[in-house]
Amino acid sequence: MAIENATTQALEAWKRQFDVALRLVEAMTEGAAKIHETQLEAATDAHANAVATQKAAAGVADPVELTRIQSQWALHNMEHAAAYWRALFEAALETNSTMVKCLCEQPGITGLPVQPIDIDASKGALLGMVDSAYKQWLDASRRLYAAPVELLAAAAKSGEQGAAAVR
């Protein structure tokens, strides 16, 4: 009877461990699929934007207009790059959170905190920090790419005024 009880307990423990392993693989696979989808969407958008920008720039003869088109293209890429990296970070964070949650729910696992972890609050705090950093970077980038357009427009305007004064 004791051997049967020990065998049953061992079998149950083994099944629990196997279940954890399968749930971890499931979380990693879902995370990889989300990352793949994000990469495909970003590549499709980048290609479409490059083709549209190439068409828009093809017939331009004005340096101010070409600078504006190039700046818009660069700004679009930066904005979408920020969204891309945030989406990748979010997918990785979600995958890790699911894995930690899976491990923390298992009875008898040593070395993990006794108090439950508020994973959603942790994710929110991390995403808030990432969003703040991306916003600062994006604002600085917008200012950087706006400067050449503004300078060329001002130079073109002053050149027009100078040409009108000469006439």
DSSP file (Angstrom, degrees, kcal/mol; ACC not computed):
  #  RESIDUE AA STRUCTURE BP1 BP2  ACC     N-H-->O    O-->H-N    N-H-->O    O-->H-N    TCO  KAPPA ALPHA  PHI   PSI    X-CA   Y-CA   Z-CA
    1    1 A M     >        0   0    0      0, 0.0     4,-2.1     0, 0.0     5,-0.2   0.000 360.0 360.0 360.0 -41.9    0.0    0.0    0.0
    2    2 A A  H  >  +     0   0    0      1,-0.2     4,-2.4     2,-0.2     5,-0.2   0.856 360.0  51.6 -65.1 -35.7    2.8    2.4    0.8
    3    3 A I  H  > S+     0   0    0      2,-0.2     4,-2.6     1,-0.2    -1,-0.2   0.908 109.7  49.1 -68.3 -41.5    4.5    1.7   -2.5
    4    4 A E  H  > S+     0   0    0      2,-0.2     4,-2.4     1,-0.2    -2,-0.2   0.895 112.2  48.7 -63.6 -40.1    1.3    2.4   -4.4
    5    5 A N  H  X S+     0   0    0     -4,-2.1     4,-2.5     2,-0.2    -2,-0.2   0.914 112.5  47.5 -65.5 -44.3    0.9    5.7   -2.5
    6    6 A A  H  X S+     0   0    0     -4,-2.4     4,-2.6     2,-0.2    -2,-0.2   0.894 112.5  50.0 -64.5 -40.0    4.5    6.7   -3.2
    7    7 A T  H  X S+     0   0    0     -4,-2.6     4,-2.7     2,-0.2    -2,-0.2   0.912 111.0  48.8 -64.6 -43.1    4.1    5.7   -6.9
    8    8 A T  H  X S+     0   0    0     -4,-2.4     4,-2.5     2,-0.2    -2,-0.2   0.920 112.9  47.6 -62.8 -44.3    0.9    7.8   -7.2
    9    9 A Q  H  X S+     0   0    0     -4,-2.5     4,-2.5     2,-0.2    -2,-0.2   0.915 113.0  48.3 -63.7 -42.8    2.5   10.8   -5.5
   10   10 A A  H  X S+     0   0    0     -4,-2.6     4,-2.6     1,-0.2    -2,-0.2   0.913 111.9  49.6 -63.7 -42.0    5.5   10.5   -7.8
   11   11 A L  H  X S+     0   0    0     -4,-2.7     4,-2.5     2,-0.2    -2,-0.2   0.909 111.5  48.6 -63.6 -42.5    3.3   10.2  -10.8
   12   12 A E  H  X S+     0   0    0     -4,-2.5     4,-2.4     2,-0.2    -2,-0.2   0.910 112.2  48.5 -64.4 -42.4    1.3   13.3   -9.8
   13   13 A A  H  X S+     0   0    0     -4,-2.5     4,-2.4     2,-0.2    -2,-0.2   0.918 111.8  49.8 -63.2 -42.7    4.4   15.3   -9.2
   14   14 A W  H  X S+     0   0    0     -4,-2.6     4,-2.6     1,-0.2    -2,-0.2   0.915 110.4  49.9 -61.6 -44.1    5.8   14.2  -12.5
   15   15 A K  H  X S+     0   0    0     -4,-2.5     4,-2.5     2,-0.2    -1,-0.2   0.887 110.2  50.9 -62.2 -40.8    2.5   15.2  -14.3
   16   16 A R  H  X S+     0   0    0     -4,-2.4     4,-2.4     2,-0.2    -2,-0.2   0.927 111.7  47.1 -63.1 -44.1    2.6   18.6  -12.6
   17   17 A Q  H  X S+     0   0    0     -4,-2.4     4,-2.5     1,-0.2    -2,-0.2   0.909 112.7  49.1 -63.6 -41.6    6.2   19.2  -13.7
   18   18 A F  H  X S+     0   0    0     -4,-2.6     4,-2.5     2,-0.2    -1,-0.2   0.898 110.1  51.7 -64.6 -40.0    5.3   18.1  -17.2
   19   19 A D  H  X S+     0   0    0     -4,-2.5     4,-2.5     2,-0.2    -2,-0.2   0.910 109.7  49.5 -61.8 -43.1    2.3   20.4  -17.2
   20   20 A V  H  X S+     0   0    0     -4,-2.4     4,-2.5     2,-0.2    -2,-0.2   0.934 110.4  50.6 -61.2 -45.8    4.5   23.3  -16.1
   21   21 A A  H  X S+     0   0    0     -4,-2.5     4,-2.3     1,-0.2    -2,-0.2   0.917 111.7  47.3 -59.1 -43.7    7.0   22.5  -18.9
   22   22 A L  H  X S+     0   0    0     -4,-2.5     4,-2.4     1,-0.2    -1,-0.2   0.888 111.5  50.2 -66.9 -38.6    4.3   22.4  -21.5
   23   23 A R  H  X S+     0   0    0     -4,-2.5     4,-2.3     2,-0.2    -1,-0.2   0.875 110.4  50.8 -66.8 -36.1    2.8   25.7  -20.3
   24   24 A L  H  X S+     0   0    0     -4,-2.5     4,-2.4     2,-0.2    -2,-0.2   0.917 110.9  47.9 -66.0 -42.9    6.2   27.3  -20.4
   25   25 A V  H  X S+     0   0    0     -4,-2.3     4,-2.7     2,-0.2    -2,-0.2   0.906 111.0  52.1 -63.0 -41.1    6.7   26.1  -24.0
   26   26 A E  H  X S+     0   0    0     -4,-2.4     4,-2.6     2,-0.2     5,-0.2   0.923 110.0  48.3 -60.8 -44.7    3.2   27.4  -24.9
   27   27 A A  H  X S+     0   0    0     -4,-2.3     4,-2.3     1,-0.2    -2,-0.2   0.917 113.2  47.3 -63.0 -43.3    4.1   30.8  -23.4
   28   28 A M  H  X S+     0   0    0     -4,-2.4     4,-2.4     2,-0.2    -2,-0.2   0.900 112.7  49.2 -65.6 -40.2    7.4   31.0  -25.3
   29   29 A T  H  X S+     0   0    0     -4,-2.7     4,-2.2     2,-0.2    -2,-0.2   0.918 111.7  48.0 -66.0 -43.9    5.8   29.9  -28.6
   30   30 A E  H  X S+     0   0    0     -4,-2.6     4,-2.2     2,-0.2    -1,-0.2   0.903 112.3  50.5 -63.1 -40.4    3.0   32.5  -28.3
   31   31 A G  H  X S+     0   0    0     -4,-2.3     4,-2.3    -5,-0.2    -2,-0.2   0.911 109.7  49.9 -63.2 -42.5    5.6   35.1  -27.5
   32   32 A A  H  X S+     0   0    0     -4,-2.4     4,-2.4     1,-0.2    -1,-0.2   0.886 110.0  51.3 -63.4 -38.4    7.6   34.1  -30.5
   33   33 A A  H  X S+     0   0    0     -4,-2.2     4,-2.5     2,-0.2    -2,-0.2   0.901 109.4  49.9 -65.5 -40.9    4.5   34.3  -32.7
   34   34 A K  H  X S+     0   0    0     -4,-2.2     4,-2.3     2,-0.2    -2,-0.2   0.910 111.6  48.8 -63.7 -41.3    3.7   37.8  -31.4
   35   35 A I  H  X S+     0   0    0     -4,-2.3     4,-2.5     2,-0.2    -2,-0.2   0.918 110.8  50.6 -64.4 -42.8    7.2   38.9  -32.1
   36   36 A H  H  X S+     0   0    0     -4,-2.4     4,-2.5     2,-0.2    -2,-0.2   0.922 110.4  49.1 -60.8 -45.1    7.1   37.5  -35.6
   37   37 A E  H  X S+     0   0    0     -4,-2.5     4,-2.5     1,-0.2    -1,-0.2   0.908 111.2  50.1 -60.8 -42.6    3.8   39.3  -36.3
   38   38 A T  H  X S+     0   0    0     -4,-2.3     4,-2.3     1,-0.2    -2,-0.2   0.913 111.2  48.7 -62.5 -43.2    5.2   42.5  -35.1
   39   39 A Q  H  X S+     0   0    0     -4,-2.5     4,-2.5     2,-0.2    -2,-0.2   0.908 111.7  49.1 -64.3 -41.9    8.3   42.1  -37.3
   40   40 A L  H  X S+     0   0    0     -4,-2.5     4,-2.4     2,-0.2    -2,-0.2   0.913 111.8  48.3 -65.3 -42.9    6.2   41.3  -40.4
   41   41 A E  H  X S+     0   0    0     -4,-2.5     4,-2.4     2,-0.2    -1,-0.2   0.913 112.9  48.6 -62.5 -42.6    3.9   44.3  -39.8
   42   42 A A  H  X S+     0   0    0     -4,-2.3     4,-2.7     2,-0.2    -2,-0.2   0.904 112.0  48.3 -65.8 -41.3    6.9   46.6  -39.4
   43   43 A A  H  X S+     0   0    0     -4,-2.5     4,-2.3     2,-0.2    -1,-0.2   0.912 112.0  49.2 -65.6 -42.0    8.6   45.3  -42.5
   44   44 A T  H  X S+     0   0    0     -4,-2.4     4,-2.4     2,-0.2    -2,-0.2   0.918 113.8  46.4 -62.8 -44.3    5.4   45.7  -44.6
   45   45 A D  H  X S+     0   0    0     -4,-2.4     4,-2.6     2,-0.2     5,-0.2   0.921 111.8  50.5 -64.7 -44.6    5.0   49.3  -43.3
   46   46 A A  H  X S+     0   0    0     -4,-2.7     4,-2.2     1,-0.2    -2,-0.2   0.903 112.3  47.6 -62.1 -41.1    8.6   50.2  -43.9
   47   47 A H  H  X S+     0   0    0     -4,-2.3     4,-2.5     2,-0.2     5,-0.2   0.945 112.7  47.4 -65.4 -47.9    8.5   48.9  -47.4
   48   48 A A  H  X S+     0   0    0     -4,-2.4     4,-2.4     1,-0.2    -2,-0.2   0.896 113.2  49.3 -60.8 -40.4    5.2   50.7  -48.3
   49   49 A N  H  X S+     0   0    0     -4,-2.6     4,-2.4     2,-0.2    -1,-0.2   0.896 110.7  49.9 -66.8 -40.4    6.5   53.9  -46.8
   50   50 A A  H  X S+     0   0    0     -4,-2.2     4,-2.5    -5,-0.2    -2,-0.2   0.914 112.0  47.7 -64.9 -42.5    9.8   53.7  -48.8
   51   51 A V  H  X S+     0   0    0     -4,-2.5     4,-2.2     2,-0.2    -2,-0.2   0.931 113.8  47.1 -64.3 -45.7    7.9   53.1  -52.0
   52   52 A A  H  X S+     0   0    0     -4,-2.4     4,-2.2     1,-0.2    -2,-0.2   0.898 113.9  47.9 -62.9 -40.8    5.5   56.0  -51.4
   53   53 A T  H  X S+     0   0    0     -4,-2.4     4,-2.3     2,-0.2    -1,-0.2   0.894 109.2  53.4 -67.8 -39.6    8.4   58.3  -50.5
   54   54 A Q  H  X S+     0   0    0     -4,-2.5     4,-1.2     1,-0.2    -2,-0.2   0.917 111.1  46.6 -60.8 -43.3   10.4   57.2  -53.5
   55   55 A K  H  X S+     0   0    0     -4,-2.2     4,-0.6     1,-0.2     3,-0.3   0.909 112.8  49.6 -64.7 -42.2    7.4   58.1  -55.7
   56   56 A A  H  < S+     0   0    0     -4,-2.2     3,-0.3     1,-0.2    -2,-0.2   0.856 114.5  44.4 -66.4 -34.5    6.9   61.4  -54.0
   57   57 A A  H >< S+     0   0    0     -4,-2.3     3,-1.2     1,-0.2    -1,-0.2   0.664  92.4  84.3 -84.4 -16.6   10.5   62.4  -54.3
   58   58 A A  H 3< S+     0   0    0     -4,-1.2    -1,-0.2    -3,-0.3    -2,-0.1   0.875  99.4  31.4 -58.1 -43.2   10.9   61.3  -57.9
   59   59 A G  T 3< S+     0   0    0     -4,-0.6     2,-0.3    -3,-0.3    -1,-0.3   0.287  88.0 124.4-100.9  11.9    9.6   64.5  -59.5
   60   60 A V    <   +     0   0    0     -3,-1.2    -3,-0.0     1,-0.1    -4,-0.0  -0.551  24.8 168.6 -79.2 133.2   10.7   67.1  -56.9
   61   61 A A        +     0   0    0     -2,-0.3    -1,-0.1     1,-0.0     3,-0.1   0.461  55.0  87.6-114.9  -9.2   12.9   70.0  -58.2
   62   62 A D     >  -     0   0    0      1,-0.1     4,-2.4     2,-0.0     5,-0.2  -0.822  65.3-150.3 -98.4 124.2   12.7   72.1  -55.0
   63   63 A P  H  > S+     0   0    0      0, 0.0     4,-2.4     0, 0.0     5,-0.2   0.841  98.5  54.4 -62.3 -32.7   15.3   71.5  -52.3
   64   64 A V  H  > S+     0   0    0      2,-0.2     4,-2.3     1,-0.2     5,-0.1   0.926 110.3  46.0 -66.0 -43.4   12.9   72.6  -49.6
   65   65 A E  H  > S+     0   0    0      2,-0.2     4,-2.6     1,-0.2    -1,-0.2   0.905 112.7  49.8 -66.3 -41.0   10.3   70.1  -50.8
   66   66 A L  H  X S+     0   0    0     -4,-2.4     4,-2.6     2,-0.2    -1,-0.2   0.899 111.4  49.2 -64.8 -39.6   12.8   67.3  -51.0
   67   67 A T  H  X S+     0   0    0     -4,-2.4     4,-2.7     2,-0.2    -1,-0.2   0.896 111.0  50.6 -64.8 -39.5   14.1   68.1  -47.5
   68   68 A R  H  X S+     0   0    0     -4,-2.3     4,-2.6     2,-0.2    -2,-0.2   0.932 111.7  47.1 -63.3 -45.5   10.5   68.1  -46.3
   69   69 A I  H  X S+     0   0    0     -4,-2.6     4,-2.3     2,-0.2    -2,-0.2   0.926 114.2  47.2 -61.9 -45.2    9.8   64.7  -47.9
   70   70 A Q  H  X S+     0   0    0     -4,-2.6     4,-2.6     1,-0.2    -2,-0.2   0.908 112.7  49.2 -64.3 -41.2   13.0   63.2  -46.5
   71   71 A S  H  X S+     0   0    0     -4,-2.7     4,-2.8     2,-0.2    -2,-0.2   0.904 111.2  49.4 -65.4 -40.8   12.3   64.6  -43.0
   72   72 A Q  H  X S+     0   0    0     -4,-2.6     4,-2.6     2,-0.2    -1,-0.2   0.903 111.5  50.0 -63.1 -40.1    8.8   63.2  -43.1
   73   73 A W  H  X S+     0   0    0     -4,-2.3     4,-2.3     2,-0.2    -2,-0.2   0.937 113.3  45.2 -63.4 -46.7   10.1   59.8  -44.2
   74   74 A A  H  X S+     0   0    0     -4,-2.6     4,-2.4     2,-0.2    -2,-0.2   0.906 113.9  49.2 -64.7 -41.7   12.7   59.8  -41.4
   75   75 A L  H  X S+     0   0    0     -4,-2.8     4,-2.8     2,-0.2     5,-0.2   0.913 109.7  51.4 -65.3 -42.3   10.2   60.9  -38.8
   76   76 A H  H  X S+     0   0    0     -4,-2.6     4,-2.5     1,-0.2     5,-0.2   0.929 111.2  48.9 -58.0 -45.1    7.7   58.3  -39.9
   77   77 A N  H  X S+     0   0    0     -4,-2.3     4,-2.3     1,-0.2    -2,-0.2   0.899 111.7  48.5 -63.7 -40.6   10.5   55.7  -39.6
   78   78 A M  H  X S+     0   0    0     -4,-2.4     4,-2.5     2,-0.2    -2,-0.2   0.929 112.0  48.5 -66.1 -44.0   11.4   56.9  -36.1
   79   79 A E  H  X S+     0   0    0     -4,-2.8     4,-2.0     1,-0.2    -2,-0.2   0.927 115.6  43.9 -61.4 -43.7    7.9   56.9  -34.9
   80   80 A H  H  X S+     0   0    0     -4,-2.5     4,-2.5    -5,-0.2    -1,-0.2   0.826 110.5  55.4 -72.8 -30.3    7.2   53.4  -36.2
   81   81 A A  H  X S+     0   0    0     -4,-2.3     4,-2.9    -5,-0.2     5,-0.3   0.912 107.7  49.8 -65.2 -41.7   10.6   52.2  -34.9
   82   82 A A  H  X S+     0   0    0     -4,-2.5     4,-2.1     1,-0.2    -2,-0.2   0.927 113.1  45.7 -61.9 -43.7    9.6   53.4  -31.4
   83   83 A A  H  X S+     0   0    0     -4,-2.0     4,-2.4     2,-0.2    -2,-0.2   0.885 112.3  52.9 -66.1 -37.5    6.2   51.6  -31.7
   84   84 A Y  H  X S+     0   0    0     -4,-2.5     4,-2.4     2,-0.2    -2,-0.2   0.948 111.0  44.2 -62.2 -50.7    8.0   48.5  -33.1
   85   85 A W  H  X S+     0   0    0     -4,-2.9     4,-2.6     1,-0.2    -1,-0.2   0.861 112.8  52.5 -66.7 -33.9   10.5   48.3  -30.2
   86   86 A R  H  X S+     0   0    0     -4,-2.1     4,-3.0    -5,-0.3    -1,-0.2   0.927 109.6  49.2 -64.7 -43.2    7.7   49.0  -27.7
   87   87 A A  H  X S+     0   0    0     -4,-2.4     4,-2.4     2,-0.2    -2,-0.2   0.897 112.3  47.8 -63.7 -40.2    5.7   46.1  -29.2
   88   88 A L  H  X S+     0   0    0     -4,-2.4     4,-2.5     2,-0.2     5,-0.2   0.929 113.2  47.9 -64.4 -44.3    8.7   43.8  -29.0
   89   89 A F  H  X S+     0   0    0     -4,-2.6     4,-2.8     1,-0.2    -2,-0.2   0.913 112.0  50.4 -60.9 -43.1    9.3   44.8  -25.4
   90   90 A E  H  X S+     0   0    0     -4,-3.0     4,-2.7     2,-0.2    -1,-0.2   0.906 110.8  48.5 -63.2 -42.5    5.7   44.3  -24.6
   91   91 A A  H  X S+     0   0    0     -4,-2.4     4,-2.3     2,-0.2    -2,-0.2   0.917 114.3  45.8 -64.7 -43.2    5.6   40.8  -26.2
   92   92 A A  H  X S+     0   0    0     -4,-2.5     4,-2.7     2,-0.2    -2,-0.2   0.912 113.9  49.0 -65.8 -41.6    8.8   39.8  -24.3
   93   93 A L  H  X S+     0   0    0     -4,-2.8     4,-2.7    -5,-0.2    -2,-0.2   0.911 111.7  48.7 -64.0 -43.2    7.5   41.2  -21.1
   94   94 A E  H  X S+     0   0    0     -4,-2.7     4,-2.4     2,-0.2    -1,-0.2   0.909 112.0  49.4 -63.4 -42.2    4.1   39.4  -21.5
   95   95 A T  H  X S+     0   0    0     -4,-2.3     4,-2.1     2,-0.2    -2,-0.2   0.941 113.5  45.4 -62.3 -48.1    5.9   36.2  -22.2
   96   96 A N  H  X S+     0   0    0     -4,-2.7     4,-2.7     1,-0.2    -2,-0.2   0.898 112.2  52.2 -63.0 -40.2    8.2   36.5  -19.2
   97   97 A S  H  X S+     0   0    0     -4,-2.7     4,-2.7     1,-0.2    -1,-0.2   0.915 109.4  49.3 -62.6 -42.9    5.2   37.5  -17.0
   98   98 A T  H  X S+     0   0    0     -4,-2.4     4,-2.3     1,-0.2    -1,-0.2   0.901 112.1  48.8 -62.8 -40.5    3.3   34.4  -18.1
   99   99 A M  H  X S+     0   0    0     -4,-2.1     4,-2.3     2,-0.2    -2,-0.2   0.919 112.4  46.9 -66.9 -43.2    6.3   32.2  -17.4
  100  100 A V  H  X S+     0   0    0     -4,-2.7     4,-2.9     2,-0.2     5,-0.2   0.923 112.4  50.6 -63.8 -43.3    6.8   33.7  -13.9
  101  101 A K  H  X S+     0   0    0     -4,-2.7     4,-1.6     1,-0.2    -2,-0.2   0.909 109.8  51.0 -59.8 -42.7    3.1   33.4  -13.1
  102  102 A C  H  < S+     0   0    0     -4,-2.3     4,-0.3     1,-0.2    -1,-0.2   0.915 113.9  43.7 -61.5 -44.2    3.2   29.7  -14.3
  103  103 A L  H >< S+     0   0    0     -4,-2.3     3,-1.1     1,-0.2    -2,-0.2   0.886 111.7  53.0 -70.2 -38.2    6.2   29.0  -12.0
  104  104 A C  H 3< S+     0   0    0     -4,-2.9    -1,-0.2     1,-0.2    -2,-0.2   0.766 102.0  60.0 -70.2 -24.3    4.8   30.9   -9.0
  105  105 A E  T 3< S+     0   0    0     -4,-1.6    -1,-0.2    -5,-0.2    -2,-0.2   0.591  83.6 100.1 -78.9  -9.6    1.5   29.0   -9.1
  106  106 A Q  S X  S-     0   0    0     -3,-1.1     3,-1.0    -4,-0.3     2,-0.1  -0.629  74.3-127.0 -83.0 129.4    3.2   25.7   -8.6
  107  107 A P  T 3  S+     0   0    0      0, 0.0     3,-0.1     0, 0.0    -2,-0.1  -0.448  86.9  21.6 -72.2 145.2    3.1   24.3   -5.1
  108  108 A G  T 3  S+     0   0    0      1,-0.3     2,-0.6    -2,-0.1    -2,-0.0   0.560  78.2 141.4  81.0   8.6    6.4   23.3   -3.4
  109  109 A I    X   -     0   0    0     -3,-1.0     3,-0.5    -6,-0.1    -1,-0.3  -0.754  39.7-150.0 -85.3 122.9    8.7   25.4   -5.6
  110  110 A T  T 3   +     0   0    0     -2,-0.6    -1,-0.0     1,-0.2     0, 0.0  -0.527  69.2  38.1 -91.9 158.2   11.4   26.8   -3.4
  111  111 A G  T 3  S+     0   0    0      1,-0.3    -1,-0.2    -2,-0.2     3,-0.1   0.331  87.4 110.9  88.5  -7.2   13.3   30.0   -3.8
  112  112 A L  S <  S-     0   0    0     -3,-0.5    -1,-0.3     1,-0.1     3,-0.0  -0.705  80.2 -86.8 -98.1 153.6   10.3   32.0   -5.1
  113  113 A P        -     0   0    0      0, 0.0     4,-0.1     0, 0.0    -1,-0.1  -0.218  24.6-143.7 -58.2 143.9    8.7   34.7   -3.0
  114  114 A V  S    S+     0   0    0      2,-0.1     3,-0.1    -3,-0.1    -2,-0.0   0.882  84.9  73.7 -73.9 -39.4    6.0   33.7   -0.6
  115  115 A Q  S    S-     0   0    0      1,-0.1     2,-0.0    -3,-0.0     0, 0.0  -0.529  98.0-105.8 -74.6 139.8    3.9   36.8   -1.3
  116  116 A P        -     0   0    0      0, 0.0     2,-0.4     0, 0.0    -1,-0.1  -0.374  33.1-123.5 -64.5 144.9    2.2   36.8   -4.6
  117  117 A I        -     0   0    0     -4,-0.1     2,-1.6    -3,-0.1     3,-0.2  -0.743   8.1-135.6 -90.9 133.3    3.7   39.1   -7.2
  118  118 A D     >  +     0   0    0     -2,-0.4     4,-2.0     1,-0.2     5,-0.2  -0.664  32.3 173.7 -86.7  84.8    1.6   41.8   -8.8
  119  119 A I  H  > S+     0   0    0     -2,-1.6     4,-2.9     1,-0.2     5,-0.2   0.870  72.2  55.7 -64.5 -38.7    2.8   41.1  -12.3
  120  120 A D  H  > S+     0   0    0      1,-0.2     4,-2.5     2,-0.2    -1,-0.2   0.903 108.6  47.7 -63.2 -40.3    0.3   43.5  -13.9
  121  121 A A  H  > S+     0   0    0      2,-0.2     4,-2.3     1,-0.2    -1,-0.2   0.900 112.5  49.8 -66.0 -39.6    1.5   46.4  -11.8
  122  122 A S  H  X S+     0   0    0     -4,-2.0     4,-2.3     2,-0.2    -2,-0.2   0.922 111.6  48.0 -64.2 -43.8    5.1   45.5  -12.5
  123  123 A K  H  X S+     0   0    0     -4,-2.9     4,-2.9     1,-0.2     5,-0.3   0.923 110.9  51.6 -62.3 -43.5    4.4   45.3  -16.3
  124  124 A G  H  X S+     0   0    0     -4,-2.5     4,-2.1    -5,-0.2    -1,-0.2   0.905 110.1  48.6 -60.4 -42.5    2.6   48.7  -16.1
  125  125 A A  H  X S+     0   0    0     -4,-2.3     4,-2.0     2,-0.2    -1,-0.2   0.923 113.2  46.9 -64.9 -44.1    5.5   50.3  -14.3
  126  126 A L  H  X S+     0   0    0     -4,-2.3     4,-2.3     1,-0.2    -2,-0.2   0.921 112.9  48.4 -64.2 -44.1    8.0   49.0  -16.8
  127  127 A L  H  X S+     0   0    0     -4,-2.9     4,-2.9     1,-0.2    -1,-0.2   0.862 108.6  55.2 -65.9 -33.8    5.9   50.0  -19.8
  128  128 A G  H  X S+     0   0    0     -4,-2.1     4,-2.2    -5,-0.3    -1,-0.2   0.910 108.7  47.4 -62.8 -42.1    5.5   53.4  -18.4
  129  129 A M  H  X S+     0   0    0     -4,-2.0     4,-2.3     2,-0.2    -2,-0.2   0.918 113.4  48.0 -65.0 -43.0    9.2   53.9  -18.1
  130  130 A V  H  X S+     0   0    0     -4,-2.3     4,-2.8     1,-0.2     5,-0.2   0.928 111.7  50.0 -63.2 -45.1    9.7   52.7  -21.7
  131  131 A D  H  X S+     0   0    0     -4,-2.9     4,-2.4     1,-0.2    -1,-0.2   0.900 110.5  50.1 -61.0 -41.2    7.0   55.0  -23.0
  132  132 A S  H  X S+     0   0    0     -4,-2.2     4,-2.1     2,-0.2    -1,-0.2   0.923 112.3  46.7 -63.5 -44.8    8.5   57.9  -21.2
  133  133 A A  H  X S+     0   0    0     -4,-2.3     4,-2.2     1,-0.2    -2,-0.2   0.919 113.6  48.2 -64.2 -43.8   11.9   57.2  -22.6
  134  134 A Y  H  X S+     0   0    0     -4,-2.8     4,-2.9     1,-0.2    -2,-0.2   0.884 109.4  53.7 -64.6 -38.0   10.5   56.7  -26.2
  135  135 A K  H  X S+     0   0    0     -4,-2.4     4,-2.6    -5,-0.2    -1,-0.2   0.925 110.2  46.5 -63.1 -43.9    8.5   59.9  -25.9
  136  136 A Q  H  X S+     0   0    0     -4,-2.1     4,-2.2     2,-0.2    -2,-0.2   0.917 114.7  47.3 -63.4 -42.8   11.6   62.0  -25.0
  137  137 A W  H  X S+     0   0    0     -4,-2.2     4,-2.2     1,-0.2    -2,-0.2   0.910 113.2  48.4 -64.6 -42.7   13.6   60.4  -27.8
  138  138 A L  H  X S+     0   0    0     -4,-2.9     4,-2.6     2,-0.2    -2,-0.2   0.896 110.3  51.1 -67.3 -41.0   10.8   60.9  -30.3
  139  139 A D  H  X S+     0   0    0     -4,-2.6     4,-2.0     2,-0.2    -1,-0.2   0.926 112.1  47.0 -61.3 -44.8   10.4   64.6  -29.3
  140  140 A A  H  X S+     0   0    0     -4,-2.2     4,-2.1     1,-0.2    -2,-0.2   0.895 112.5  50.2 -64.2 -39.5   14.1   65.2  -29.7
  141  141 A S  H  X S+     0   0    0     -4,-2.2     4,-2.5     2,-0.2     5,-0.2   0.892 107.8  53.0 -66.5 -40.1   14.1   63.4  -33.0
  142  142 A R  H  X S+     0   0    0     -4,-2.6     4,-1.6     1,-0.2    -1,-0.2   0.923 110.5  47.4 -60.7 -43.8   11.2   65.5  -34.3
  143  143 A R  H  X S+     0   0    0     -4,-2.0     4,-1.4     1,-0.2    -1,-0.2   0.908 111.5  51.7 -63.5 -41.1   13.0   68.7  -33.4
  144  144 A L  H  < S+     0   0    0     -4,-2.1    -2,-0.2     1,-0.2    -1,-0.2   0.911 114.1  41.8 -62.6 -44.2   16.2   67.4  -35.1
  145  145 A Y  H  X S+     0   0    0     -4,-2.5     4,-0.6     1,-0.2    -1,-0.2   0.693 110.6  57.0 -80.6 -18.0   14.4   66.6  -38.3
  146  146 A A  H  X S+     0   0    0     -4,-1.6     4,-2.4    -5,-0.2    -1,-0.2   0.788  93.0  71.8 -78.5 -27.9   12.3   69.7  -38.4
  147  147 A A  H  X S+     0   0    0     -4,-1.4     4,-2.7     1,-0.2     5,-0.2   0.913  94.9  48.2 -59.2 -49.5   15.4   72.0  -38.2
  148  148 A P  H  > S+     0   0    0      0, 0.0     4,-2.7     0, 0.0     5,-0.2   0.897 112.6  49.6 -61.3 -38.1   16.7   71.4  -41.8
  149  149 A V  H  X S+     0   0    0     -4,-0.6     4,-2.5     2,-0.2    -2,-0.2   0.938 113.4  46.0 -63.8 -46.0   13.2   72.0  -43.3
  150  150 A E  H  X S+     0   0    0     -4,-2.4     4,-2.3     2,-0.2    -1,-0.2   0.906 114.1  48.4 -64.2 -41.6   12.8   75.2  -41.3
  151  151 A L  H  X S+     0   0    0     -4,-2.7     4,-2.6     2,-0.2    -2,-0.2   0.923 113.8  45.7 -65.6 -44.7   16.3   76.4  -42.2
  152  152 A L  H  X S+     0   0    0     -4,-2.7     4,-2.8    -5,-0.2     5,-0.2   0.899 112.6  50.9 -66.1 -39.3   15.9   75.7  -45.9
  153  153 A A  H  X S+     0   0    0     -4,-2.5     4,-2.3    -5,-0.2    -1,-0.2   0.916 112.5  46.8 -63.1 -42.2   12.4   77.3  -46.0
  154  154 A A  H  X S+     0   0    0     -4,-2.3     4,-2.7     2,-0.2    -2,-0.2   0.908 113.3  48.8 -65.9 -41.2   13.9   80.4  -44.3
  155  155 A A  H  X S+     0   0    0     -4,-2.6     4,-2.2     2,-0.2    -2,-0.2   0.913 112.1  48.5 -64.9 -41.9   16.8   80.5  -46.7
  156  156 A A  H  X S+     0   0    0     -4,-2.8     4,-2.2     2,-0.2    -2,-0.2   0.902 112.3  49.3 -63.9 -40.6   14.5   80.1  -49.7
  157  157 A K  H  X S+     0   0    0     -4,-2.3     4,-2.3     2,-0.2    -2,-0.2   0.927 112.1  46.8 -65.5 -44.6   12.2   82.8  -48.4
  158  158 A S  H  X S+     0   0    0     -4,-2.7     4,-2.3     1,-0.2    -1,-0.2   0.852 111.4  52.9 -67.3 -32.1   15.1   85.2  -47.8
  159  159 A G  H  X S+     0   0    0     -4,-2.2     4,-2.4     2,-0.2    -1,-0.2   0.889 109.2  49.1 -66.6 -39.5   16.5   84.4  -51.3
  160  160 A E  H  X S+     0   0    0     -4,-2.2     4,-2.2     2,-0.2    -2,-0.2   0.900 111.9  48.5 -65.4 -40.8   13.1   85.2  -52.8
  161  161 A Q  H  X S+     0   0    0     -4,-2.3     4,-1.8     2,-0.2    -2,-0.2   0.891 112.1  49.1 -66.9 -38.7   13.0   88.5  -50.9
  162  162 A G  H  X S+     0   0    0     -4,-2.3     4,-1.6     2,-0.2    -2,-0.2   0.903 111.3  49.2 -66.7 -40.6   16.6   89.3  -52.0
  163  163 A A  H  X S+     0   0    0     -4,-2.4     4,-1.4     1,-0.2    -2,-0.2   0.881 110.6  50.9 -66.3 -37.6   15.8   88.5  -55.6
  164  164 A A  H  < S+     0   0    0     -4,-2.2    -1,-0.2     1,-0.2    -2,-0.2   0.859 108.4  52.1 -68.1 -34.2   12.6   90.7  -55.4
  165  165 A A  H  < S+     0   0    0     -4,-1.8    -1,-0.2     1,-0.2    -2,-0.2   0.843 106.7  53.4 -70.7 -33.0   14.7   93.6  -54.0
  166  166 A V  H  <        0   0    0     -4,-1.6    -1,-0.2     1,-0.3    -2,-0.2   0.851 360.0 360.0 -70.5 -33.7   17.2   93.4  -56.9
  167  167 A R     <        0   0    0     -4,-1.4    -1,-0.3    -5,-0.1    -2,-0.2   0.510 360.0 360.0 -67.6 360.0   14.4   93.6  -59.5
